């Protein structure tokens, strides 16, 4: 593997490590919000 290949692989890996956690948190937060919104609210919490 040449120096340029190693540098490119390092840059791709860096971008993936920085972006994937943010992307996963956005996706999972949207899923959690929709699940919470569809659950009925107990009458004890309304009063």
MOTA-V225125 format. One record per run of one state. SS is the DSSP state (hx for helix, st for strand, lp for the rest). FROM is the first residue (numbers start at 1). TO is the last residue. If there is no record, write none. Layout:
# MOTA-V225125
<<SS,FROM,TO> <SS,FROM,TO>>
This chain:
# MOTA-V225125
<<lp,1,2> <hx,3,38> <lp,39,42> <hx,43,46> <lp,47,47>>
